[in-house]
């Protein structure tokens, strides 16, 4: 498996992987969101990575720019979405995509990464519930799934020293994207 930055030539294949990974019900909506985020100027800088098995795109991850309302000068990102095609799931593809994205973002100076995702999965990669640490999601997260809103600190000491509402790229700033 190879993990690398997504190229323009990868667009159709990575959108197909998004559709396949998220299924018939959510896949088209997620693929449309990814396509919008890739061209959204408010999402930049962004990191878009693909996992390749041979020439096939088996996974995709996208990190877009985020801001913390009370600390807009703190570089932050939102991970959304992470997709791995069903035939490649449970083989470490998602974890490798996350860690490569974290490495790139850390080297670029990003301090915090946020995600709305499965609370049984993302903590394996250093994510912790963000709401209890003082970070409010762009839209309210229902109490019963509050642990799905998570943060990973890339610069020690950020958590606890800042807090506030997280703002996302315009393409992601819709309430339907903030349900778990």
N, C-alpha and C positions, 0 to 999 in steps of 0.2 A: 504494500500500500504506500502510496505517495500522497503527502499533504503539501499543497502549494497554493499560492495566491490564485484566485479565480481570474481568468482572462475574459475578455469580451467574447472570444470564440466559445467559451464554456457556457454562455448564458442559456441557450436552449436546453442543454444537458442538465445544468444545475436546477433550472425551473422544473424539468421533468422529474428530477430526484425529489424536489420539494413536494410535488403532487403525489408521487408514489409513496413517500414517507408518511405524509399526513392523510392519505386516503381520499376517496371520492368526495366525502363530505367537506373536509377542511382543506384538502390539497390545493384546489384551484384558488381559494381565497388567500392562502399562504403564499403561493407562487406569485399572485398579483401584488401582494404586499412586498415581497422581495424585489420584484421588478421596479416597484415604485421607490423603495428605499435606495436602490442602486443609482437612481437618477435624482434623488432628493438632495439638494444642496445643503439643507439643514442637517442631513445625516452624516455629512463629511466632517472630519476624516472618518473613513470606515475601513474595516478589514473584512474582506470576503475571501474565504478559503474553501477549497474543494478537496475531497479525498478521492483518489483515483485507484482503481484496481484494473491494471492494464490501461485501457483507454476509456473505461467506463467511470463516470462520476457516480460514486456510491454514497457520498455525503457532502453536505454543504453547511457552513456556519457563517453567520453575518453578525458583525459588531458595528454599531453605529454610535455616533456622538450623543452624549447626554450631558445635561447640566443640572447642578444642584442649586435650587433657587437662591439660597442664602450664601452660596459659595461658587458663583459661576466661573471663577478662575480655576477651579479644581478640575483637571482633565478626567472625564468619566466616559463610560461607554455602556451601552445596553446590548446584551446578547439576545438576538431574536432574528430569525429562528435558528435552531439546530435541527438538521434533517439527515437521517441515515435511511437508505432504502431498506425495506424489510429483510431482504436476503443477506444484508451485511450487518444487521443489528446484533447486539450481544457479542461483538468481536473487537471491541475497543476503538472502533472508528470515531464515535462521538467524543470519547475521552481524548483521543489524539487531536481532534479538531479543536476542542476546548483548550488544551494545553498549548498548542501552537499559537492559537489566537492570543492567549494570555501572555506568552513569551513576546510576541510582536507588540502587543499593547504596552506591556511593561517597559520594553526598550524604547517605546515612543513617548513615555512619560505619563501614560494613563495611570491614575491612582486608584480608581474604583470601577468595578464592573457589576452591573445589575442584570438580573434575569427574572422573568416570571415563568417558572417552570416546575417540573415535578420535584417535590421536596424529598423524595426518596432517591433521586438521581444526582442532582447538582451538589449536595453537600460532600459527595465523594471528591469533588474538585475544588474544595475550599469555600463554597458558598454557604452563607448563613442567613437566617431570616433578617430581612432588612428593616421591616417595620418596627421591630422591637429595638433596633439599633438607631432609630431616629430618622430613617429615610422613608418618606411617603412616596408611594407610587404615583404616576401621572393621573391615574383614576383610582377611585376607592376599590380595594380588594376585599371581598366578603370575608368576614371573620373566620368562617369555617375553612377557608383556604389561604389564610393570611401567611402561612409559612411558605407558600409558593413564591412570594415576592422576596428575592434574595440578593445578597451583595457579596462580592469577593474583594478583599483589600489587596492591592498590589504594592502599596507603599505603607509599611508599618506605621501605626499611629494615626492613620486617617479616621478609622472607626473610633468613635468616642470624642474626637476633636471637632468634628463637623456633623451637621444634620440638616435636613430640610427636604422639601419636595423635589423630586426628580422630574426633569423635563426631557422629553424625547424629541426626535425628529418629527417634522410635520406629517409625513406619511404614516407614522406609527401612532400619532396623537388622535386616536379615535377610541371611544369606550369599548367597542367590540373586540379590540385587540388586548384588552386588559381584564380578561376573564380567564380563569384557570379551569 
